[in-house]
Amino acid sequence: MTEFSSAVLFGVLGEHLAALIAPINGEAALGALCGALVYFTTTQNLPMWNRLAFFLTSAVMGYLCAPAITDFQLHGIHPFAYPGPAGFAGAGLVVTLMLAAIRRRTGALRDKPPGDRDA
């Protein structure tokens, strides 16, 4: 490639990359990544592939749940007024709540006789 065409190519790529990154909320993303990292480091009894899957799930869902957690009100008080702490809390809660729900569901299935199961 000539210098001119490579400069044009990198200019266009840089412009499109900036357009893709612009709508990302940096505070919520950083909070979600920190919350997912805390979850990753505290679950050392799980295999590495489980921890990585939970890390990714926690980070993505923490980021996606941050706006809803930020809008949450409890008796007129916003416990999380900023998206960073909301992403952190969301990342910590998402996998924990889902694992508790799954364990509760499988425990309930184990308690029923085989003919009464709906799954």
C-alpha positions in Angstrom: 0.0 0.0 0.0 1.1 3.5 -0.6 1.4 6.0 2.2 -1.6 7.9 1.0 -3.9 4.9 0.8 -2.8 3.5 4.2 -3.3 6.9 5.8 -6.9 7.1 4.4 -7.6 3.5 5.5 -6.4 4.1 9.1 -8.3 7.4 9.1 -11.5 5.7 8.1 -11.0 2.8 10.6 -10.2 5.3 13.4 -13.4 7.2 12.6 -15.6 4.1 12.7 -13.9 2.8 15.8 -14.6 6.1 17.6 -18.2 6.0 16.5 -18.6 2.5 17.9 -17.0 3.4 21.2 -18.8 6.7 21.8 -22.1 5.4 23.1 -20.4 3.2 25.7 -20.9 4.4 29.3 -17.4 4.2 30.7 -18.4 4.5 34.3 -20.9 1.6 34.1 -18.4 -0.5 32.1 -15.6 0.1 34.6 -17.9 -0.6 37.6 -19.2 -3.8 35.9 -15.6 -5.0 35.2 -14.5 -4.4 38.7 -17.6 -6.2 40.1 -16.9 -9.1 37.8 -13.3 -9.2 38.8 -14.2 -9.3 42.5 -16.6 -12.2 41.7 -13.8 -13.9 39.7 -11.2 -13.7 42.5 -13.5 -14.8 45.3 -14.8 -18.0 43.6 -11.5 -19.9 43.6 -13.2 -23.3 44.4 -14.7 -23.4 40.9 -12.8 -24.6 37.7 -11.2 -21.9 35.6 -13.6 -22.3 32.7 -16.5 -21.7 35.1 -14.9 -18.7 36.6 -14.2 -17.2 33.1 -17.7 -17.8 32.0 -19.1 -16.2 35.2 -16.7 -13.3 34.8 -17.9 -12.6 31.2 -21.6 -13.0 32.2 -21.2 -10.9 35.2 -19.4 -8.1 33.4 -21.8 -7.9 30.5 -25.0 -8.2 32.6 -23.6 -5.8 35.2 -23.1 -3.2 32.4 -26.6 -3.9 30.9 -28.3 -3.7 34.3 -26.5 -0.5 35.5 -29.2 1.9 34.0 -32.0 0.0 35.7 -30.2 -0.1 39.0 -29.4 3.6 38.7 -33.1 4.4 38.1 -34.2 2.3 41.1 -35.8 4.2 44.0 -36.5 3.0 47.5 -38.9 5.3 49.3 -37.8 8.2 47.2 -34.1 7.5 47.7 -31.7 6.5 44.9 -29.3 4.0 46.5 -27.1 4.1 43.4 -27.0 7.6 41.9 -24.1 6.9 39.6 -23.6 4.2 37.0 -20.2 3.0 38.2 -21.4 1.7 41.6 -24.6 0.4 39.9 -22.6 -1.6 37.4 -20.4 -2.9 40.3 -23.5 -4.0 42.3 -25.2 -5.5 39.2 -22.1 -7.5 38.3 -21.9 -8.9 41.7 -25.6 -9.8 42.0 -26.4 -11.2 38.5 -24.5 -14.5 38.7 -25.1 -14.9 42.5 -28.9 -14.6 42.1 -29.0 -16.8 39.0 -26.9 -19.5 40.7 -29.2 -19.4 43.8 -32.3 -19.6 41.6 -30.8 -22.6 39.7 -29.8 -24.4 42.9 -33.2 -23.8 44.4 -34.9 -25.1 41.3 -32.8 -28.2 41.1 -33.2 -28.8 44.8 -37.0 -28.5 44.4 -36.9 -31.0 41.6 -34.9 -33.5 43.6 -37.5 -33.4 46.4 -40.4 -34.3 44.1 -41.1 -37.9 43.1 -40.3 -38.6 39.4 -43.9 -38.6 38.3 -44.5 -35.0 39.6 -41.7 -33.3 37.8 -42.7 -30.7 35.2 -39.2 -30.4 33.6 
